[in-house]
């Protein structure tokens, strides 16, 4: 049995807590040696000596900042250690196995080592195999992998025979490097494979070719990053969260581009949280599990469908390992709880609405929403979804039409998140500015939102230090604990893993029901929308020019309208109930199109 102890030094504040981890440690009290003590190497913060620690858990419970984790791991797992970032720091066990001519999908929670593994496979990080006294070397890596399936890959990588293209997770970095130039100029510059026209056609880049890179939105930057990666002539390709900021139509275009334009005789890794996307694009799936920021363990390789099913069921048969206490299942919408309005005051009704903003025109069909209902909204970016919510809230007056009982106060989580909190810089301070009562442990908002989303673990962190997933959950919590009449969450699934997406869905429903308020969720993850919402609105039209919002309807009916327009059919998996995209031209695809059932619910 191997014991690993980690301390989140961003949270650890010994000058404020009185170091109960050291004062109450039974080893420190009863033995001539210490299991935990302050270290000058850690700027006066504690260090836990894992070989002396008995894992009693006292320091874990006593730490007021929840900075300490202690875990016992089986010896066979410890033997697979690939990298450790330092004393009391994150440990990575195993790697996803590169397979030539196959797309490897990587699925797992944030903070479990997916990006670390990709950096190792790209050659940006040389693994140390847990040896912390000395610099890791490529020669030692090859020695450790000798006789394994990894040896051939790393031998070619370190000798320069494998060229790696890495599409990074945070595409905003492109604008920091490209100060001048248009999209078309950049695409021509990197077109090493001579597929410029194909990339433009598959990813639908025509309307952004003349734009300056510095003016691009998040979704446009994502498409540009993927396009450049596909254009490069390399032997290995890594796509880290390629669906972020992309709407459903753009994700489907991305699926086609990756499957049709992938280079032959190459290694391809795709890391993403959109299960439907991975299910379609990946040939094989590798699952990473563990405790975020403590340790991560990569599973063996599974066929795509089987791997995703194992992940949802929470049990990996090849490892005989349970990774989750409960299964993730998807229910048909007909069986969901009905929202019953007590009287007319429980309903927000709107007539046919029309609004012109500059050169953009928005029309919305007549409809109504019950207070306590979760309404999903799907459609391309810049199509008028946020404008519609602002009309409901009374922030904008429609040019034509009316809203009965406008909501007046709106709580809004934007698509693009800032790390600038204004006067506050700490997560806890920013949340207290919105609703200090929600931070009390007995409050239902603390239980259903703060704790459910895991925000209680980052309360003492500074906004600037938050990861993309942590920042997203902070903004969701901030939006939901706010007192308002209507709520709008724009892309809450971005940068967060499947477990967190489901936690977000449950928190949204609980707030809607308990506060008896309507919550609108704009998202491009079909799986989250299918799981979370009661009814669905489809917005269509020409982005930036005109938009049409359809009245709320059942999820299956709305999805059927949307998918028919896109030309894609979706079926439900008979075992898990999860939606799956049919391969174009397959028997099921042809059959569902013939029946007009683009979203199959039976």
N, C-alpha and C positions, 0 to 999 in steps of 0.2 A: 504494500500500500504506500503510495506516494502522497505527501501532503504539500499543497501549494497555498501560499498566503499572499494576498494582494492588498495593497493600500492605494486608494485613489488620492494621490498627493494634491490634486486640485481641491479636493474636499477637506482634507486633513488640515486642522487648524489648532495645533497644540497650545498656542498662546491664548486660546479662548475656551478650551474645554477642560483644562486641568489634568490632562493626560490620564483618564481613567483606565485606558488600555494597559498602561504600564503599572499603575498603582494597584489594580485588582488582579493582575496576572498571578495565578497560583505558583507557577514556576519561579517567577521573580521573588516570591515570598518564601518559598520552601527550599530552593536549591542554591548551590553556590555559584551557579551561572544564570544568565538571563535569557529569556525567550523573546523579549521585546524591550528595546531601549531606544533612546534618542540618538540620532546619528548626525555627525557633522557633514557627512557626504550627502545627506538628504536635507541640507539646510535646517538642521535642528528638528527634523521630524522623525517619527519612529521607524524602526526597521524590525521586522519579525524574522527570527531565525527558524526556518522551517524544520530543521533537524532537531531543534529543542522544543518546539511547540507541540502540545498534546491535543490540540483542537478541542479545547473545552468550550469554546464559543463565548467566553465571558467578554473578551475584548470586542467581539462583534456586536454583542448586545449593548455594551456600555458606551460605544462610540456614538456621540450625539449627532455626528455628521454622516453616519452610515458609510464610512470610508473603507471599512475593513471587510474582507471576505476570506474565509478559510474553507478549503475543499479537500476532501480525500479522494484520490483517484486510484483505480486499479493499476497494478504494476504494468500490465500489458499495454495500457494507454500511455503511461509515462515513457515506455520504450520507444514510442513513436514521436517524441518531441522533435520539432523542427526548428522552432525559434522561440526565444524569450527576450523580452525587451529590457530586462534588468532585474535586480533584486526586488521582490514583492511587486512584480509587474506582470503584464499579460503573457500567457504562454500559448503557443500554437502547436497542435498535434496533427500530423499528417498533412497531405496536400492533395488537391484534385489531380488525378492522373491524366496527363496529356495523351490524347488519342488522335493520330493523324486522320484527316478527312472526316472527322466527326465534330459536331458542335457540342461542347460540354456546357450544360447549364449548371450554375452554382446557386444554391438556394439555402437561405438560413437567416438568422436574426442579425441585426446590426450589432457591432461590437464583438462579433465572434471570430473575426480574423479573415474575412473574405478578401478585403483589400490588402492585408498583409501577405496572404497567399499569392495574390496577383502580382504584387511587387517582387516576390521571390521568383515567380515563374517568368517575369519579364527581365530579371537580372538587375533590377534597381536595388534590391536588398539581398545581401548574402546571408543565408541563415546561419545561426550559431549553435544550433542543436542543444540549447540550454547551457552552453559553456560560456560563462560571463567574464572569466579572467583571460582576456586576450582578444585580438581582432579575428573575426572569422575569415577564412580563406576559401577560395574556389577549389583549391586542391583538396582541402579537407571535406568539402561538400561532395566532391566526386568520390572520395574514399568512403564516405558514409553511405552513398547511394550505390556503390558498386554491387553488382549482383541483383539489383532491383530494376523495375521497369522505368524508374526515373533516371537511371544512369545515362541512357542514350540521349534523352532530352537535354539534360544539364551539360553533358559533354559537348553537344553541338552548340548549346547556348553560350557556354564560356569560351569556346574556340572561335566564335563569330560566325558559325555556319547557320545559325538561326537569328534572323532579324525580327524583332518584336515591335508591333504597333499597339500602343496602349491608349484606348479612348477612356480618358479619366472620368471619374464620377461627377466632379464639379466643373461643368463646361463653362461657367462664368470666367474661368481663368483664361480662356481664349482671348477675351477683350483686353486683358492685361498685357498680352504679348503682341497682339496685332493692333497697332495704333492707327494705321491707315490702310486703305484698300477695300475693295468691294468683295462680295462673296464670290463672284465669278472669277475674279483675279486669283483669289486664294485657291479655288477649286482647280483652276488651270495649272497653278504652280505645283500642286501635289499629285497631279494625275499621272502617276508612274505606271499604271496598268492600262491606260488608254480607255477608260470606261466612263469618261466625263459625261457623255450624253446619257448613258444608262443610269448613272447615279442621279442625274437631274430628273429623269423620267420616273424612276421608281420612288424617289423620296419627294417628288412634286416640289422641286425647288425653283421653278420658273419665276414665281412672283417675288423671290427674294434675291435673285442674281445681281441686280443692280444696287442693292442696299450696301451701305458701309457696314463692316463687321461691328464697329463700335455702337451701332444703333440697333442691333438685333435683340429680340426678346429671348427669353429662356428656351422656348420651344424651337426657335430658329437656330439658336446656338447649338442645341442638341442635334438637330438635323445636319448642320454644317460639320460638327465633330464626327458624326457617324460617316458622312459622305467622304471626308478627308481620310478617315481610317480605311475605308473600303478601297479608296483610290491608291493607297500606298502598296508598294510591292514588297511583301514580307512573307515570312514563314509561319509566324504566330500572331494572332490577333486577339486582343482582350477588350471586351466592351463592358465597361462598368456602369451599370444602371442606364442603359440607352433609352429607356422609355420615359424617364423623368421629363416633365413639362410637355409631353406630347399628348394630343387628344386621341380619341379612339381611332379615328380615321388615319391619323399619322402613324399610330402604332401598327396598324394593319399594313400600311405602306412600308414601314420599317421591317416587318416580318417578311414581306415579299423581297425586299432588297437584300436582306441577310441570307435568305435561302437561295436566291437566284444569282447573286453576285459574289458569293463567298469564293475565295480562291481555292483551287484544287491543291492537294498535297500540302495542306497547312493545318496548324493547330488553332482552334478557335474556342475561346471561353466567353460566355455571356453571364454576367452577374446581374440579377434583377429580382425585384419583389413581386412582379406581375406574373402570377402562376399561369394564367392563360397564355401569356406571351411565351414563357419558357416551355410550356407544354407543346406549343406549336413549333417553335424554332429549334429546340434542342433535340439532339439524338440521344444523349445520355445526360443523366442528372447526378450531381454530387451534392450531398447534404452536409452542411456544417451545423453543429450543435454545441451546446456548452452553456456557460454563464457569461453574458456579455461583460467585457472589460476584465474578465478573470481568466477564462481559458476557452479555446475553441478546438473542436475535433472534427476532421473531415472524414466522412463515411467512405465506403467503397462505392464504386460506380454502379448505377442502376439504369435500366432502360427508362426513358423519360416518363412515360405514364406510370410505371410501377414506382419510380422514385418519388413522384409528386403524391401519389396515393399513400405511400408509406409516411411521407412527411405530414400529410393531413391526419392520418390515423395516429401519428405520434409514436410509431414503433418501427425500428429498422431491423428486419429479420436477419440480414447478413452479419450484423454486429450483435444481434440479440440484445438490443438496447432500446429502452423506452426513453423518448426525448420530450414527451409531453404527457401530462396526467389525463387529458381528455382529448377526444377526437374533434376535428373541425368538420362539421357537416353543414350542408346547404339545404334549407327547406324550400319547398314551393311556396310562392307568394300567396296562393289561395288559402294556405293554412295559417297565415300570420294573424296576429291579434288585430281585430278591427278597431278602428278609432271611432267612437260614437260621440257625436256632438250633442251636448245637453240641450242647447237652444241656439238660436241664430247668432247670438253674441260669440259663440264658439267657432264661428266660420268667418274667414276673410274671403270676400267675393270680389272679383274684378270683371268688368265688362271687356269687350274687345278694346285693346289698348293700342295707341300709336304714339311714337315719340321720335322726333328728329333731333339729332345731335350733330351739328356740323354737316359733314357729308354722309353720315350714317343714319339709316332709317330702321326702326324697330316696330314690328307688329306682333302682338301677343293675342292668342285666341282667348275668348271668355272662359273663365274657370273659377274654381274655389279651392281653398285648403282649410282643413280642420285644424284647430289649435291642438297641438300634441302629436301632429303628423310629421313624418320625415319624408320630404320630397327630394328625389334625386333629379339632377339636371345634367343632361349630356348634350354635347355639341361642340363644334370647333371653337377655338379661342377667338376673341373679338367679334362675337356674334350677338351680343346684347344680353347675356345672362345676368351680369351684375347690374346693368341698367334696369332690368325688370325688377330685381329685388329692391333697388333704391326707390322705384315707383311704389312698390308695395309698402315700403317703410315711410312713405310720404316725403322723402328727401328730394324727389323729382316729381314735378307735375306732368302728367301725360298731356300731349297736344290734343288727343281725342280719347274719350272713355273716362272711366272713374273707378275708384277702389272704395268699397264700403269698409268703414272702420280701419283706416290705414294704421299700420303697426306703430308708427311714430319713432320708436327707438330700435336701431339695428345693431347687432353685434356681429362684426365681420372679420373673418380671417382671410387675409389676402393670399394670392397665389405666390407672390415673391416676398420672401421674409427678410427683414432687416435685423441685424444684430445691435442696432442702435436703440436702446430702450428709453432714450430721453434722459430724465433725471435719474432713473434707476439703472443699475448695472448688474445687480444680482437677481436671479430668478425669483426668489422669495419676495424681494422688495417689489418687483414689477407686478406679481400676482396680488399682493396686498393692496396695491394702488387701485386694482379693479374691484376686489371683494375680499377684505381681510377675514371675514367670517368663514370663507371657504377653506382657509388654511388651518382651521381648528379641527383636530382629529375626530371629534364626534359629529361634525357636520356631514350631512349626506353628500354634499358636493366634494368634500375631501375624499370620501370613500369611493364615490362613483366616478369621479373625474381625476382628481390629483393622484390618488393612490392607484386607481385602475390603469392609468396611463404611465405609471412609473415616474411621474414628475416629482414625487416626494423624495426620490433619490438624487435629484439634481437641484434641490431648492437652494443650496448654498453655492452653487456654481455661478460664475460670471457668464453673461450672455455671449461674450466674445469667445469663450472657451467651448461652447456647446457644439456638438457634432450636428450634421444636417438632420438626422433623425430626432435628436434631442430638441433642437430648435423648433422642428415641426410640432412635436408634442407639447412644448411650452406654449406655442401660439394657439393650438387647439384648446388646451386647458384654459388659457387666458380668455378665449372667446366664449367658452361654455360656462365659465363661472360668472361672467358678466351678467348683470340684470338687464334684460332687453325684452322686446315684444316679438322680434323675429330674428333668427340667426341665419347666417350664411357662411359656410365653410368652403373655400375655394381650394380644391386639390389637397384634401387632408391626408391622402395616401402617399404623397411624394416623400421619398427618402426613408420611409418607415417599413419595417418588415411585416410579414403576414400576421404574426401574433399581435403586433401593435395595431395593425389595420382593423383586426376584429375587436380589439379592446376599444378602439376609437368608435367603431360602429355601435358597440354596446353603450358606451358613454353618451353618444349622441341620442340614442333612443331613450335612455333613462332621463336625460335632461328634458327632452321633448315631452315625455309622459308626465314627469313630476311637476314641471313648471307650466305645463299645458300651453306650450308655445310651438309654432311651426318652425322647423329647421330645414333649410335648403342646403343640399350637398352637391356641389359641382365637382365631379371627378371623372377621370378617364380610365380608371381601373374597373372593368366590367365586373370582376369578381367582388370588389368592395360594394359597388352599387347594388349588385344582385343580392348581397348579404344584408345590406344596411337599411334600404329604403322601403317605404310603404307604397308609394306611387312614384311615377317618373314623368318628367317633362323632356321633350325633344326640341332642341333649337337647331334650326337649319337656315340656309341662305348663303350669302357671300360675305365672308369675314371682312369687317371694316367698311362694308358698303350697305348691306341690308340683312336683317335677321328676322326670322319668323319663329315665335315661341308657340308650341302646341299646348293645348290644355293638358293638365295632369291626367294620366290614365294608368291602367295596370302596368306593371313592369314588363310583363311578357308582350303586351300589345305595343307599348312604346319601343321596346327593343326590336320588335319585329319591323316596325316602321323604319327605325334607324338602320338596322342591318341590311334591309332590302335596298336602301339608298346606297349603302356602301358596297353591296354585292357579296356579303359574307354570311354564311350560315353557322349557327352555334347549336350544339346539342348538349344534353345533360349526361354526365357520367352516371351509369346505373348504380354504381356502388356508393359514391360519395355525394352525388347530386350536383357536383361542381360543373359550371359551364365549360365546354371545350369547343374550340374553333375547328370546323371541318376543313380538311384539305380541299382546295379548289378542284372541281371536277371529279371528286370521289363519289362513290355510290350514295352516301348519306347527303352530300352536298347537292347532288342532282335531285334526289328524292325530296328533300325539304324545299328546294326551290320550286319543284313541280307542285307541291302541296301549298306553297305560299307560307310555310312555317320556317321563317329565317331564325327565329328563336324558339327552339323546340322545348316544350315544357312537360311533355307526357313522361 
